[in-house]
Amino acid sequence: MRQESLAMRRAREREYGKDSTWYCQFKYSPVFGLGYEEGIHRRDPSSVIKVGDIYYVWYTKSTGPSVGYNTGDLEAKVWPWDWSDVWYATSNDGVSWNERGLAVGRGERGAYDDRSVFTPEVLAYDGRYYLVYQVVQHPYLRRSKEYIGMAHSDSPNGPWVKMREPILSPADNGEWFGDADNRHLVTIRGDFDSHKTNDPCLFYYHNQFWLYYKGYPMGEQLNCAGRETKWGVAVADRPEGPYVKSEYNPITNSGHETLLWPYRGGIAALLTTDGPERNTIQYAPDGLQFGIEAYIEHPPEAGGPYRSELTDQHPLEGVRWGLSHEINSRWHYIKRFDVDEKTKHLCINKFNH
Ligand code: AAL
């Protein structure tokens, strides 16, 4: 008698194959103006937005090599995103970019953002522009907490006005233990985001402002051979906040840099790099309850998509192209990604002909 295997039962229950439109591959190409450059890191591009006929992107920019935490010099650059500022660039075609200059720089010594401002995202809403980004205060130590800051402007070209305080903070319910130079030692771990809040991504959704982000816990452990990162969301009535973390947090069990796009009333997400569900596209009809829709090989890292107004026409429309970064290189740089329609259908074509 024929039996059903566990694998086929899972496929039936989860309706695998029912909707393969979420599957795709990505191809990568160089961009001009933000590509590899000796002595400079450009990384973590924001989403790309179009204002009039011009595309805009914001990104982390820093100079010089990073040397890690062990130098004993509190001024030393510990990461490529340390001592960084947020810069921006414009383009007519999404391929050739003109670096336009500084958008948001570090604060004065003693300010909450005096050490580094980095990993920006942008929201255009009601004629104004909101940049959200990571901030670190000096000195940058292994146990330094990482916050999310915001600046707003009436123009994508600035000038940008910073908020007085971070708009999102790590949960304050963990407790360190022992050697202050060891971020893995805790007596209480606290919430999934007790150490760092990173990678903000802001949407106007259901008449509110939804700030997705990545969290790291204090006392981080390995998670399926990756880092222990998960995503949360915090919601506010006004773009400036106050932001209230969702009671469903964390809303993913995996994922590094956030990449999300709206689709038919819900929110789609590309999870990469870390956790058991890395390299998947997921969809939450309500922005909170994410399910796996597709497994993706070689997804863009730290991708910032151009979310076209046609986003509801196809599951992948909101991620059709954008900018991502390349960090397997001495100097980090920005490149372009595109959904590769050809490879998507290659198999089927091969067997049909
Ligand atoms: C990234 C992001 C955040 C991290 C670091 C810089 O790609 O996840 O920004 O803090 O790495």
Residues whose N, C-alpha, C, O or C-beta is under 5 A from the ligand:
A	BS01	AAL	W81 T119 N198 D199 E257 A302
